[in-house]
């Protein structure tokens, strides 16, 4: 019998390669490299500027917007360096809202339709958003979206034969006419929209008799009445108490009638094919 160690009954030890493969199989699965999944952010730029519009543009603060969105003010500062930047982007977004149809606005065949549509489009934007007119004047520059509106309308007037000077003057007058109506306090607040801020009734019954600003204006007119020529008193009082949309339409007609004297190829009112008057509903 040959001497030597008896044969072992235990299994052979795994090789280094087999040992590593076993450890890798037993280890928990590794996460793939890349962006970690997580909740969507509670706020972004668009939600923030829409919140400004929901609150109204008067006395907006970063804190009030943050509270509206249910976030901390510091969250908004990730998107906007200052309150002024937030306000500027919120104002600009309002003028990006859809305008009238092309045949009524910059694509209109008649200059009067083009300018009337621009005037009423601006009216609607200001009416939907209390405090927007004041916010526009507080900005250091004209909102880009408003500039694009001005450009489209002025270019259309050029295409219709207006001189560059008259096109710019016409668009400027129309813009200021709409702005001043809201800026000077003639209309102080939009109707209560409840939960549907986008479905505001634009009938504009904006009853000045129920507004503090309207009452103040009437009081000022009453105090000034003795100083006015008797022939003017009634109409000036009407200017204060009249339904705002109807009074605006009368002023717009006066401006457009005046522009007709310088419009290219303009004929008498009877020959305009129905373009003689603006109406109180755009």
SEKOLPA-396434 format. One line per field, with one value per residue (C-alpha): residue number from 1; residue in one letter; z, x, y. Coordinates in pm, whole numbers. Last residue first. Layout:
BEGIN
i: [NUM,...];
aa: [A,...];
pz: [Z,...];
px: [X,...];
py: [Y,...];
//
This chain:
BEGIN
i: [282,281,280,279,278,277,276,275,274,273,272,271,270,269,268,267,266,265,264,263,262,261,260,259,258,257,256,255,254,253,252,251,250,249,248,247,246,245,244,243,242,241,240,239,238,237,236,235,234,233,232,231,230,229,228,227,226,225,224,223,222,221,220,219,218,217,216,215,214,213,212,211,210,209,208,207,206,205,204,203,202,201,200,199,198,197,196,195,194,193,192,191,190,189,188,187,186,185,184,183,182,181,180,179,178,177,176,175,174,173,172,171,170,169,168,167,166,165,164,163,162,161,160,159,158,157,156,155,154,153,152,151,150,149,148,147,146,145,144,143,142,141,140,139,138,137,136,135,134,133,132,131,130,129,128,127,126,125,124,123,122,121,120,119,118,117,116,115,114,113,112,111,110,109,108,107,106,105,104,103,102,101,100,99,98,97,96,95,94,93,92,91,90,89,88,87,86,85,84,83,82,81,80,79,78,77,76,75,74,73,72,71,70,69,68,67,66,65,64,63,62,61,60,59,58,57,56,55,54,53,52,51,50,49,48,47,46,45,44,43,42,41,40,39,38,37,36,35,34,33,32,31,30,29,28,27,26,25,24,23,22,21,20,19,18,17,16,15,14,13,12,11,10,9,8,7,6,5,4,3,2,1];
aa: [X,X,X,X,X,X,X,X,X,X,X,X,X,X,X,X,X,X,X,X,X,X,X,X,X,X,X,X,X,X,X,X,X,X,X,X,X,X,X,X,X,X,X,X,X,X,X,X,X,X,X,X,X,X,X,X,X,X,X,X,X,X,X,X,X,X,X,X,X,X,X,X,X,X,X,X,X,X,X,X,X,X,X,X,X,X,X,X,X,X,X,X,X,X,X,X,X,X,X,X,X,X,X,X,X,X,X,X,X,X,X,X,X,X,X,X,X,X,X,X,X,X,X,X,X,X,X,X,X,X,X,X,X,X,X,X,X,X,X,X,X,X,X,X,X,X,X,X,X,X,X,X,X,X,X,X,X,X,X,X,X,X,X,X,X,X,X,X,X,X,X,X,X,X,X,X,X,X,X,X,X,X,X,X,X,X,X,X,X,X,X,X,X,X,X,X,X,X,X,X,X,X,X,X,X,X,X,X,X,X,X,X,X,X,X,X,X,X,X,X,X,X,X,X,X,X,X,X,X,X,X,X,X,X,X,X,X,X,X,X,X,X,X,X,X,X,X,X,X,X,X,X,X,X,X,X,X,X,X,X,X,X,X,X,X,X,X,X,X,X,X,X,X,X,X,X,X,X,X,X,X,X];
pz: [-3055,-2866,-2819,-3192,-3416,-3699,-4070,-4201,-4362,-4722,-4689,-4951,-4714,-4486,-4763,-4937,-4807,-5070,-4813,-4462,-4364,-4326,-4215,-3909,-3767,-3807,-3639,-3339,-3300,-3342,-3066,-2832,-2896,-2851,-2519,-2399,-2486,-2309,-1996,-1938,-1886,-1543,-1590,-1955,-1887,-1630,-1892,-2139,-1903,-1787,-2125,-2241,-1894,-1926,-1642,-1319,-1136,-1236,-1076,-745,-925,-1149,-847,-676,-989,-1002,-635,-686,-978,-772,-489,-722,-706,-930,-1166,-1259,-1457,-1695,-1894,-2097,-2058,-1826,-1682,-1788,-1736,-1364,-1323,-947,-880,-1165,-978,-1243,-1323,-1115,-1134,-1468,-1514,-1288,-1502,-1600,-1718,-1984,-2030,-2164,-2432,-2569,-2532,-2756,-3021,-3025,-3063,-3343,-3537,-3477,-3596,-3912,-3979,-3957,-4172,-4440,-4473,-4789,-4672,-4639,-4411,-4202,-4176,-4062,-3787,-3663,-3658,-3493,-3218,-3135,-3132,-2897,-2666,-2653,-2577,-2279,-2320,-2111,-1758,-1628,-1409,-1699,-1776,-1409,-1388,-1690,-1549,-1220,-1277,-1542,-1766,-1846,-1948,-2190,-2326,-2390,-2571,-2807,-2848,-2965,-3193,-3353,-3409,-3569,-3820,-3893,-3974,-4192,-4415,-4542,-4195,-4150,-3849,-3668,-3789,-4076,-3860,-3581,-3259,-3021,-2818,-2493,-2542,-2397,-2062,-2065,-2091,-1770,-1582,-1718,-1603,-1261,-1194,-1306,-1083,-785,-827,-947,-1085,-1132,-825,-643,-665,-437,-184,-146,-2,-178,-166,-504,-367,-76,-315,-509,-190,-74,-407,-376,-591,-484,-770,-1053,-982,-776,-1069,-1298,-1054,-1024,-1401,-1382,-1120,-1298,-1616,-1447,-1264,-941,-738,-911,-1035,-777,-816,-1037,-1016,-1335,-1463,-1353,-1322,-973,-868,-787,-438,-421,-433,-805,-771,-482,-685,-989,-772,-618,-958,-1090,-781,-819,-595,-325,-406,-245,87,85,93,-30,239,266,152,179,-97,0];
px: [-6450,-6765,-6817,-6822,-6586,-6731,-6688,-6549,-6872,-6756,-6539,-6720,-6967,-6681,-6522,-6224,-5885,-5615,-5338,-5451,-5380,-5735,-5848,-5627,-5869,-6163,-5954,-5884,-6245,-6369,-6134,-6270,-6626,-6530,-6363,-6687,-6879,-6628,-6624,-7001,-7063,-7024,-6703,-6739,-7105,-7005,-6782,-7071,-7310,-7068,-6939,-7213,-7232,-6866,-6680,-6565,-6889,-6850,-6508,-6641,-6886,-6607,-6389,-6676,-6742,-6377,-6380,-6690,-6523,-6211,-6418,-6597,-6969,-7083,-6800,-6986,-6742,-7018,-6727,-6887,-6554,-6693,-6377,-6325,-5948,-5969,-6206,-6222,-6407,-6360,-6473,-6505,-6189,-6076,-6005,-6140,-6120,-5817,-5575,-5374,-5674,-5802,-5450,-5326,-5592,-5537,-5162,-5154,-5377,-5166,-4843,-4983,-5091,-4767,-4558,-4763,-4774,-4396,-4327,-4567,-4888,-4946,-5131,-4804,-4676,-4991,-4926,-4571,-4709,-4947,-4684,-4425,-4658,-4749,-4381,-4305,-4583,-4423,-4085,-4221,-4128,-3827,-3761,-4085,-4308,-4530,-4619,-4688,-4939,-5126,-5114,-5275,-5588,-5537,-5828,-5912,-5555,-5543,-5891,-5811,-5490,-5688,-5947,-5689,-5513,-5843,-5933,-5594,-5623,-5991,-5912,-5618,-5837,-5736,-5675,-5377,-5237,-5569,-5918,-5823,-5548,-5789,-5763,-5474,-5369,-5183,-4819,-4900,-4973,-4641,-4450,-4606,-4514,-4159,-4117,-4269,-4034,-3734,-3843,-3881,-3516,-3288,-3572,-3561,-3371,-3506,-3849,-3740,-3599,-3946,-4060,-4325,-4704,-4761,-4970,-4732,-4440,-4625,-4694,-4333,-4189,-4400,-4682,-4825,-5076,-5019,-5313,-5291,-5374,-5143,-4854,-4935,-4907,-4554,-4461,-4626,-4439,-4102,-4127,-4283,-4341,-4056,-4138,-4063,-3755,-3559,-3182,-3021,-2750,-2554,-2748,-2816,-2638,-2830,-2759,-2457,-2510,-2434,-2123,-1996,-2043,-1860,-1569,-1533,-1549,-1268,-1054,-1096,-1340,-1208,-1263,-1553,-1492,-1447,-1069,-862,-640,-290,-6,142,133,0];
py: [9463,9565,9938,9995,10186,10388,10462,10134,10022,10030,10337,10547,10718,10823,11025,10878,10771,10717,10713,10807,11166,11299,10953,10992,11247,11009,10738,10959,11071,10714,10598,10864,10748,10382,10468,10625,10308,10085,10298,10313,10683,10846,11041,11139,11214,11473,11632,11623,11798,12064,12176,12415,12567,12677,12518,12685,12609,12242,12197,12065,11839,11712,11636,11452,11252,11148,11050,10836,10660,10595,10452,10216,10139,10425,10336,10021,9813,9699,9584,9310,9131,8868,8715,8355,8337,8399,8108,8057,8380,8627,8935,9205,9401,9692,10063,10175,10553,10547,10744,10436,10239,10478,10610,10276,10242,10592,10558,10254,10413,10730,10530,10315,10624,10813,10517,10469,10844,10876,10570,10691,10494,10293,9983,9792,10069,10033,9658,9730,9954,9684,9410,9634,9750,9391,9293,9582,9464,9119,9277,9475,9845,9939,10072,9920,10137,10241,9880,9805,10091,9955,9602,9705,9500,9229,9138,9499,9582,9289,9364,9731,9635,9411,9686,9939,9692,9591,9957,10017,9732,9794,10157,10060,9845,9502,9364,9132,9319,9279,9192,8961,8811,8704,8903,8861,8560,8636,8735,9076,8916,8728,9056,9185,8866,8880,9239,9168,8876,9082,9371,9140,9049,8768,8561,8183,8061,8365,8205,7920,8165,8311,7978,7775,7743,7906,8193,8227,8257,8527,8720,8685,8802,9114,9250,9585,9600,9354,9129,8809,8583,8778,8741,8370,8337,8476,8215,7925,8011,8041,7708,7591,7277,7096,6746,6480,6269,6031,6068,6191,5958,5655,5336,5219,4899,4583,4442,4207,3828,3800,4018,3806,3489,3630,3737,3389,3217,3434,3375,2996,2824,2586,2215,2039,1858,1467,1481,1183,1023,1165,942,592,329,0];
//
